């Protein structure tokens, strides 16, 4: 009986660890709630990272430069279009970021990805009309 209790206790600890920002950032899934996106996501066989989010981990805020702190967490569709010099950039949904006990977050590319090509940036929809930009890690 003590073995059963020990196993249940271990499962409880592991389940609780799944809700920590450290685990979410390492494995690349989102935590429920506002700003729960991880700093690193995986798409199309590559890793992408964002300096604007880290699933609520304290080191994320501590490591930001003053310039990064001044930038908004996410970009609206209208601001993204203006920054790119377009009036209506075509966003193509290409994947999702899994969220622990919550809805997934869509991953988009700006335009259609040609076969065999790697996007250097992707956008993740954090909430309605709120996109977080992720940059390719490790070069093309």
C-alpha positions as CSV (number, residue, x, y, z in Angstrom):
1,X,0.0,0.0,0.0
2,X,2.9,2.4,0.7
3,X,4.2,1.7,-2.8
4,X,0.8,2.8,-4.2
5,X,0.8,6.0,-2.1
6,X,4.4,6.7,-3.2
7,X,3.5,6.3,-6.9
8,X,0.5,8.6,-6.5
9,X,2.7,11.2,-4.7
10,X,5.3,11.0,-7.5
11,X,2.6,11.4,-10.2
12,X,1.3,14.4,-8.3
13,X,4.7,16.1,-8.2
14,X,5.3,15.4,-11.9
15,X,1.8,16.8,-12.8
16,X,2.5,19.9,-10.8
17,X,5.9,20.4,-12.5
18,X,4.1,20.5,-15.9
19,X,2.5,23.8,-14.8
20,X,5.9,25.5,-14.1
21,X,7.3,28.0,-16.6
22,X,10.6,26.2,-16.6
23,X,9.1,23.0,-17.9
24,X,6.8,24.7,-20.4
25,X,9.7,26.8,-21.8
26,X,11.9,23.7,-22.1
27,X,9.3,21.6,-23.9
28,X,7.8,24.4,-25.9
29,X,4.1,24.4,-24.8
30,X,2.0,27.2,-23.5
31,X,0.6,27.5,-20.0
32,X,-3.1,28.6,-19.5
33,X,-3.8,32.3,-18.9
34,X,-2.5,35.6,-20.1
35,X,1.1,35.6,-21.4
36,X,1.4,31.9,-21.1
37,X,3.3,31.4,-24.4
38,X,6.8,29.8,-24.0
39,X,10.0,31.5,-25.1
40,X,10.8,28.7,-27.5
41,X,8.4,26.8,-29.9
42,X,9.0,24.1,-32.5
43,X,7.7,24.3,-36.0
44,X,8.6,22.5,-39.2
45,X,11.5,20.7,-37.7
46,X,13.1,24.0,-36.4
47,X,13.1,25.9,-33.1
48,X,12.0,29.5,-32.9
49,X,12.2,31.9,-29.9
50,X,10.7,35.2,-28.7
51,X,12.3,37.7,-26.4
52,X,8.8,38.9,-25.4
53,X,7.4,35.9,-23.6
54,X,8.5,33.0,-21.5
55,X,5.4,31.4,-19.9
56,X,5.6,33.8,-17.0
57,X,9.1,32.9,-15.9
58,X,10.8,35.6,-13.8
59,X,14.2,35.3,-15.6
60,X,12.4,36.5,-18.8
61,X,11.7,40.0,-17.4
62,X,15.1,40.1,-15.6
63,X,17.1,39.3,-18.8
64,X,15.3,41.9,-21.0
65,X,17.2,44.9,-22.2
66,X,15.6,48.4,-21.7
67,X,14.8,48.4,-25.5
68,X,13.0,45.0,-25.1
69,X,11.1,46.2,-22.1
70,X,9.8,49.2,-24.0
71,X,8.4,47.1,-26.8
72,X,4.8,45.9,-26.6
73,X,4.2,42.2,-25.8
74,X,2.4,41.6,-29.1
75,X,1.5,43.2,-32.3
76,X,-2.0,43.8,-33.8
77,X,-2.7,42.7,-37.3
78,X,-2.9,46.3,-38.5
79,X,0.5,47.2,-37.0
80,X,2.1,44.1,-38.5
81,X,0.8,45.1,-41.9
82,X,2.1,48.7,-41.5
83,X,5.5,47.5,-40.3
84,X,5.8,45.2,-43.4
85,X,4.6,48.0,-45.7
86,X,1.6,46.1,-46.8
87,X,-2.1,46.9,-46.6
88,X,-3.1,43.3,-46.0
89,X,-0.4,40.7,-45.3
90,X,-1.6,37.2,-46.0
91,X,-1.2,35.1,-42.9
92,X,-1.2,31.4,-43.4
93,X,-1.9,29.1,-40.4
94,X,0.7,26.4,-40.4
95,X,0.6,24.8,-37.0
96,X,-0.5,25.2,-33.3
97,X,1.3,25.6,-30.0
98,X,-0.2,23.2,-27.5
99,X,-1.6,24.7,-24.3
100,X,-1.8,22.8,-21.1
101,X,-5.5,22.8,-20.2
102,X,-6.4,25.6,-22.6
103,X,-7.0,26.3,-26.3
104,X,-4.1,26.0,-28.6
105,X,-2.4,29.1,-30.1
106,X,-2.2,29.2,-33.9
107,X,1.2,29.6,-35.6
108,X,1.1,31.7,-38.8
109,X,3.6,32.5,-41.5
110,X,3.4,35.8,-43.5
111,X,2.6,34.3,-46.8
112,X,2.7,30.8,-48.1
113,X,5.9,28.8,-47.4
114,X,7.4,27.4,-50.6
115,X,8.3,23.7,-50.4
116,X,11.8,23.1,-49.0
117,X,12.0,26.7,-47.6
118,X,12.4,27.7,-43.9
119,X,10.7,30.8,-42.5
120,X,13.0,33.0,-40.5
121,X,10.1,34.3,-38.4
122,X,6.6,33.0,-37.5
123,X,3.8,34.6,-35.6
124,X,1.8,33.0,-32.8
125,X,-1.6,34.3,-32.0
126,X,-1.5,35.0,-28.2
127,X,-5.1,36.3,-28.2
128,X,-7.6,38.0,-30.5
129,X,-5.6,40.4,-32.8
130,X,-2.4,39.9,-30.7
131,X,0.5,38.3,-32.4
132,X,3.9,37.4,-30.9
133,X,6.8,37.2,-33.3
134,X,9.2,34.2,-33.0
135,X,12.6,34.2,-34.8
136,X,14.4,31.2,-36.1
137,X,17.1,29.8,-33.8
138,X,20.4,28.5,-35.2
139,X,20.3,30.2,-38.6
140,X,18.8,29.1,-41.9
